[in-house]
């Protein structure tokens, strides 16, 4: 069943999806996502950029945060960490160098390690737009990603997340903030094809704004349609 809810009132199209830690409102595919961290240091959470902010720089997306909080990106097969410092008006820094212009495009997954729990509001447009199809080209190997559209659903639903037509041995790694560990779902082509978790047929189910590690033996074209 599709978990997105379409509400039409006063000729305004709104998309509302509610998760345990995120709430999305989009008017004419422009809106905001309010994100409340669930954990704080030393705990980590895995999220993804749910909208297009226009500039998509880390300073634009996270204008402020508790001092010492970190955003961890996956780049070129390794982690890049930006930590927030309040001095001088507040800046994100990597290895002591100001990194405010570090980009986090829509659909990019990232870890958050909050020095203390805080709330951040992502403001921007939902991509792709209503009825428009977009393709995210996911390179082979481990990639930290999220859905371009803040859908919450089973990955096999072709009208929402639509992570289908994957090749054998493709894996989805979901991070649990409560256990601070990954659950690994693997695609087996046997018997018509099934996602498996610990050898049991189990379809991954993602929440809006959830980040995942996606590992495919070959390039994967993730095709989605706007809300």
C-alpha positions as CSV (number, residue, x, y, z in Angstrom):
1,X,0.0,0.0,0.0
2,X,1.3,3.4,-0.8
3,X,2.2,5.3,2.3
4,X,2.2,8.8,0.7
5,X,-1.0,10.8,1.3
6,X,-2.2,13.3,-1.2
7,X,-4.4,16.1,0.2
8,X,-6.1,18.6,-2.1
9,X,-7.6,21.8,-0.6
10,X,-8.2,25.2,-2.0
11,X,-6.5,24.1,-5.3
12,X,-3.3,23.4,-3.4
13,X,-1.5,20.1,-3.8
14,X,0.1,18.9,-0.6
15,X,2.2,15.9,0.2
16,X,2.2,14.8,3.8
17,X,4.2,11.9,5.1
18,X,4.8,11.4,8.8
19,X,7.6,9.3,10.3
20,X,8.8,8.9,13.8
21,X,11.5,11.5,13.3
22,X,10.4,13.5,10.2
23,X,7.4,15.4,8.9
24,X,7.1,16.6,5.3
25,X,4.8,19.3,3.9
26,X,5.0,20.2,0.2
27,X,2.9,22.8,-1.5
28,X,3.3,22.6,-5.3
29,X,6.3,20.4,-4.5
30,X,7.9,23.1,-2.5
31,X,8.0,22.7,1.3
32,X,10.0,21.7,4.3
33,X,11.1,18.8,6.4
34,X,11.5,19.1,10.2
35,X,14.0,16.6,11.5
36,X,14.6,16.0,15.2
37,X,17.6,14.0,16.2
38,X,17.0,10.8,18.2
39,X,20.4,10.3,19.7
40,X,23.4,12.3,20.7
41,X,27.2,11.7,20.8
42,X,28.6,9.0,20.8
43,X,25.5,7.7,18.9
44,X,25.0,8.1,15.1
45,X,21.9,8.5,12.9
46,X,21.7,7.9,9.2
47,X,19.6,10.4,7.2
48,X,19.4,11.7,3.6
49,X,18.8,15.1,2.0
50,X,15.1,15.1,1.4
51,X,14.7,18.3,-0.7
52,X,16.6,20.6,-3.0
53,X,17.5,23.7,-0.9
54,X,18.8,25.6,-4.0
55,X,22.4,25.8,-3.0
56,X,22.6,22.4,-1.1
57,X,25.7,23.5,0.9
58,X,26.1,22.1,4.4
59,X,25.9,25.6,5.9
60,X,22.7,26.4,4.0
61,X,21.2,23.0,5.0
62,X,22.4,23.1,8.6
63,X,22.8,26.8,9.4
64,X,23.5,26.0,13.0
65,X,24.0,23.0,15.3
66,X,25.2,22.2,18.8
67,X,28.9,22.8,19.0
68,X,30.9,19.7,18.2
69,X,28.2,18.1,16.2
70,X,29.3,16.3,13.0
71,X,28.0,15.4,9.6
72,X,29.7,12.4,8.0
73,X,29.6,12.0,4.2
74,X,30.7,9.0,2.1
75,X,33.0,10.1,-0.7
76,X,35.4,8.1,-2.9
77,X,35.1,5.0,-0.8
78,X,35.8,6.8,2.6
79,X,34.2,9.1,5.1
80,X,34.5,12.9,5.1
81,X,33.6,14.5,8.4
82,X,32.5,18.1,8.9
83,X,32.2,19.4,12.5
84,X,30.3,22.4,13.7
85,X,32.2,25.2,15.5
86,X,30.3,28.1,17.0
87,X,33.2,30.6,17.0
88,X,33.3,33.4,14.5
89,X,29.6,33.2,13.7
90,X,29.4,29.4,13.3
91,X,31.2,27.3,10.7
92,X,31.5,23.7,9.6
93,X,35.1,22.5,9.4
94,X,36.9,19.5,8.0
95,X,40.4,19.0,9.4
96,X,40.4,22.5,10.7
97,X,39.5,24.1,7.4
98,X,36.1,25.9,6.9
99,X,33.9,23.5,4.9
100,X,30.7,25.5,4.7
101,X,30.5,25.0,1.0
102,X,30.5,21.2,1.2
103,X,27.6,20.0,-1.0
104,X,24.9,17.6,0.1
105,X,22.6,17.2,-3.0
106,X,19.1,15.7,-2.8
107,X,19.2,11.9,-2.4
108,X,22.6,12.0,-0.6
109,X,22.9,10.0,2.6
110,X,24.9,11.1,5.6
111,X,25.5,10.3,9.2
112,X,24.7,12.8,12.0
113,X,26.5,12.7,15.3
114,X,24.8,15.3,17.4
115,X,26.7,16.8,20.4
116,X,23.2,17.2,21.9
117,X,19.7,16.6,20.5
118,X,18.5,19.3,18.2
119,X,16.0,20.1,15.5
120,X,16.8,21.1,11.9
121,X,14.4,22.2,9.2
122,X,15.2,21.4,5.6
123,X,13.6,23.9,3.2
124,X,13.4,23.5,-0.5
125,X,11.6,21.8,-3.4
126,X,10.8,18.1,-3.8
127,X,12.6,16.5,-6.8
128,X,11.6,15.3,-9.2
129,X,8.4,17.4,-9.6
130,X,4.9,16.0,-9.7
131,X,4.6,13.4,-12.5
132,X,8.2,13.8,-13.7
133,X,10.5,10.8,-13.9
134,X,14.1,11.1,-12.7
135,X,16.9,8.7,-12.8
136,X,19.7,8.5,-10.2
137,X,22.7,6.8,-11.6
138,X,24.2,4.8,-8.6
139,X,27.8,3.6,-9.3
140,X,28.8,0.1,-8.4
141,X,30.1,-0.5,-4.9
142,X,29.0,1.0,-1.6
143,X,27.1,4.3,-1.9
144,X,25.4,6.3,0.8
145,X,22.1,7.4,-0.7
146,X,18.4,8.1,0.0
147,X,15.3,8.5,-2.0
148,X,15.0,11.7,-4.2
149,X,11.3,11.9,-3.1
150,X,10.6,11.6,0.7
151,X,8.6,8.4,0.3
152,X,8.0,5.9,3.1
153,X,7.3,2.4,1.7
154,X,8.6,-1.0,0.8
155,X,11.4,-0.7,-1.7
156,X,9.5,-3.0,-4.1
157,X,6.6,-0.6,-4.5
158,X,7.1,0.6,-8.1
159,X,4.9,3.7,-7.6
160,X,7.1,5.1,-4.8
161,X,10.6,3.9,-3.9
162,X,10.9,1.5,-6.8
163,X,14.2,-0.2,-6.0
164,X,13.5,-3.0,-8.5
165,X,15.3,-4.8,-11.3
166,X,18.5,-5.1,-9.2
167,X,21.1,-7.7,-10.0
168,X,22.0,-10.7,-7.8
169,X,24.1,-9.9,-4.7
170,X,22.8,-6.3,-4.5
171,X,22.6,-5.2,-0.8
172,X,20.8,-2.6,1.2
173,X,22.2,-1.7,4.6
174,X,19.9,-0.1,7.1
175,X,21.3,1.7,10.1
176,X,19.6,1.3,13.5
177,X,20.0,4.3,15.8
178,X,18.9,2.1,18.8
179,X,21.4,-0.7,18.2
180,X,24.1,1.4,16.4
181,X,24.5,-1.3,13.8
182,X,23.5,-2.2,10.3
183,X,20.9,-4.8,9.1
184,X,21.9,-6.1,5.7
185,X,19.3,-7.1,3.1
186,X,20.6,-9.0,0.1
187,X,18.9,-9.7,-3.3
188,X,18.8,-13.3,-4.3
189,X,17.7,-14.1,-7.9
190,X,16.7,-17.6,-7.0
191,X,13.0,-18.6,-7.0
192,X,11.9,-15.5,-8.9
193,X,14.0,-13.1,-6.8
194,X,13.7,-12.1,-3.2
195,X,15.2,-9.7,-0.7
196,X,16.6,-11.7,2.3
197,X,17.6,-10.7,5.8
198,X,19.5,-13.3,7.7
199,X,18.4,-15.9,5.1
200,X,14.7,-15.1,5.5
201,X,12.6,-13.4,2.7
202,X,12.2,-9.9,4.0
203,X,11.5,-6.7,1.9
204,X,13.3,-3.6,3.2
205,X,10.9,-0.8,4.3
206,X,12.2,2.7,4.4
207,X,10.9,5.8,6.2
208,X,10.9,9.3,4.6
209,X,14.3,10.8,4.6
210,X,16.1,7.6,5.6
211,X,19.6,7.1,4.4
212,X,20.9,3.7,3.4
213,X,24.1,2.1,2.1
214,X,23.4,0.6,-1.3
215,X,25.9,-1.9,-2.7
216,X,25.5,-3.2,-6.3
217,X,28.0,-5.2,-8.3
218,X,27.3,-2.9,-11.3
219,X,25.9,0.5,-11.9
220,X,22.2,0.8,-11.0
221,X,19.8,3.3,-12.5
222,X,17.3,4.2,-9.8
223,X,14.2,5.5,-11.6
224,X,11.5,7.4,-9.6
225,X,8.5,9.5,-10.4
226,X,7.6,12.7,-8.5
227,X,4.6,12.8,-6.1
